């Protein structure tokens, strides 16, 4: 199979631009959620070379936009649209919107769609979000008090570590490698190189999780622009073509162990639909709310073919710096609320377009972006993944 | 004030669903009783440190944050089981048997009195805490 030519791509919609705002820990009062989303939209349109008047579809994901909605943003951005959506699926929202946007463009419902996400997320917003994430969080978890999902992912880390014989030093390969990538991303909030000792001695948050296993809470926004192949041909490439998207939500009714994810159940279908294999991937952008979930997704999507997680961590992730979350991911760049789901997709597009600056992966032709999220009781329930390829240019 | 820990149980197929669902994930029925499910084994433990030292509640006042010891508890009733996220006191470790009790809407696990907990294993569950006639008492059923 090695070196087999990929199957011919269908003339599917393409992503022609990506934008990410500066991620801020303590934004000025006047910088609201809509400010960050708008800045991301403007940046993505500039990257694509498309004027806002050419946009006829808008999709928005945010935890803190209320009482406004996507249509309020369309108005404030001066966009007249034929297609509008709002997505509430947190870490899975970006790829979920992409899945819808692709079909809308194929069906002719819209020609050029902007998908954007963003949040102003500080202490108060963060607690409001986590305590009222859903009814179960409000009624069964917040009163413990759980105070956000850290403890739940401490359980999953412990469980996964026991299954694969992993220690904290092993899990640490992910935050350490991502920090090294973040050093090449001027927009990341943590850029200073981190040593293993610093990681091991960092403040416990919910053991075995420490500060550097948890995402820094930031305010920011990300956006991408999707359009027809015909429209894309008139824009400066290369672009990011979508080879396949697959999703599975609530696969185990929250009754599984949380480390056997829904990704495993659509892995074969995803790669078959994409006409490529996991080992062909040049850059992977894996939803990284916690290091354990990066491992679960990489393994369940077939990127650790021998199942030797420990070797993979030390050899491929840390020593060889295999391109995984090249922006530094949320663990180093920051998690801007619902923008966490768009962050990896936007970075994937940059890698394929060759606009990733100092962290550009040489000759990046094929990229994987994933979404994961929406803890209903014990673990995330939403899973999706997109296989993207470089087109044109 | 605490109450015995009970778990919503499908009267048609016996599926345990905690927290409660609307339709049974297994058979689709909407006919629920409750089963006493207060004996469990701790599978993971953590001490959740506050993300911030103080936090502001939705109604405006500030609250000092404290560390809380939390556990994933595996609760078996006959052939069936559920995972419960519970608060546990100092000293509870992985592998410990615990007795669950319910306080308001919150699951609170107290250290199990191992000698008392052990004989309960495999025994028929006691009557449901509320709801349902004796005939509808959701005894654990064998999986089909």
Interface residues (C-beta under 8 A of the other chain):
Chain A: X123 X124 X126 X127 X128 X131 X132 X136 X139 X140 X141 X143 X144 X145 X146 X147 X148 X150 X151 X152 X154 X155 X158 X159 X203 X204 X205 X206 X207 X208 X209 X217 X253 X255 X377 X378
Chain B: X19 X21 X25 X43 X44 X46 X47 X48 X49 X50 X51 X52 X55 X56 X57 X58 X65 X68 X70 X72 X82 X83 X85 X86 X87 X104 X105 X106 X107
